[in-house]
């Protein structure tokens, strides 16, 4: 794993490349990958146990659990790799994840009989503190930053406030960093 | 909380939440990973290993939960959480390193509650 050249002191790193995440797995992405990894592990372990020990009890729920696990694994790996292709796959898996949690959440409330046992996405992820609902949103916001300007990455935040409130706020709250970007970036 | 064997899980919940609070404070203050945070994560790891030891001793004593496979999964995953978080957080040289530790603290607390649900003889 390559260490980011980032320094927390903005004054010490006039170059924008030195003061910001250089990959989808660094900066806020570090937290995102950690939570995705956690869900990849827990969802796949849960699905494996459910399918191995009591598949006939709730086949739909358990297959959806397994599907969710695969989506989380793909998202974790692609966010960690962070290449342009990986980011495209990550956008896809985050989108599937968001659609999945909304669809399964609604389905589980409308037709509880199909879900005698919960999945990760039941009740919009209520059994997991609604993290499954929030996670793909943050994932997509994070990936969107990289899609805008693939190589100089992230400078979009200062020039495009619409790039996502969560990310934009994080950036803006880093003292001096946003200002330094404007100067070195030349507001292209 | 009512019995002796509940003392360790309860301590872990308190310690996990305290660690999460401390780590989130470091994130809010824009600090990167530091030695006190790492030491606190180490303390949490030791507490989790003690808890795993207690549960393994119960299993060795012949007691069995309803879902043995799930319990074993939790026993394997539990000690990995702080280690993985420390490893992943140390690679980050920004405020987001402590944020990863905060997740580990919260997860440790949740794991204790889940252990109790899987096997109620593990008191919280």
Boltz contact constraints between the chains, C-beta under 6 A:
constraints:
  - contact:
      token1: [A, 1]
      token2: [B, 91]
      max_distance: 6.0
  - contact:
      token1: [A, 4]
      token2: [B, 93]
      max_distance: 6.0
  - contact:
      token1: [A, 6]
      token2: [B, 93]
      max_distance: 6.0
  - contact:
      token1: [A, 6]
      token2: [B, 94]
      max_distance: 6.0
  - contact:
      token1: [A, 8]
      token2: [B, 32]
      max_distance: 6.0
  - contact:
      token1: [A, 8]
      token2: [B, 94]
      max_distance: 6.0
  - contact:
      token1: [A, 27]
      token2: [B, 94]
      max_distance: 6.0
  - contact:
      token1: [A, 27]
      token2: [B, 96]
      max_distance: 6.0
  - contact:
      token1: [A, 28]
      token2: [B, 96]
      max_distance: 6.0
  - contact:
      token1: [A, 30]
      token2: [B, 92]
      max_distance: 6.0
  - contact:
      token1: [A, 30]
      token2: [B, 96]
      max_distance: 6.0
  - contact:
      token1: [A, 30]
      token2: [B, 100]
      max_distance: 6.0
  - contact:
      token1: [A, 31]
      token2: [B, 96]
      max_distance: 6.0
  - contact:
      token1: [A, 31]
      token2: [B, 99]
      max_distance: 6.0
  - contact:
      token1: [A, 31]
      token2: [B, 100]
      max_distance: 6.0
  - contact:
      token1: [A, 34]
      token2: [B, 88]
      max_distance: 6.0
  - contact:
      token1: [A, 34]
      token2: [B, 100]
      max_distance: 6.0
  - contact:
      token1: [A, 34]
      token2: [B, 103]
      max_distance: 6.0
  - contact:
      token1: [A, 45]
      token2: [B, 73]
      max_distance: 6.0
  - contact:
      token1: [A, 49]
      token2: [B, 69]
      max_distance: 6.0
  - contact:
      token1: [A, 49]
      token2: [B, 70]
      max_distance: 6.0
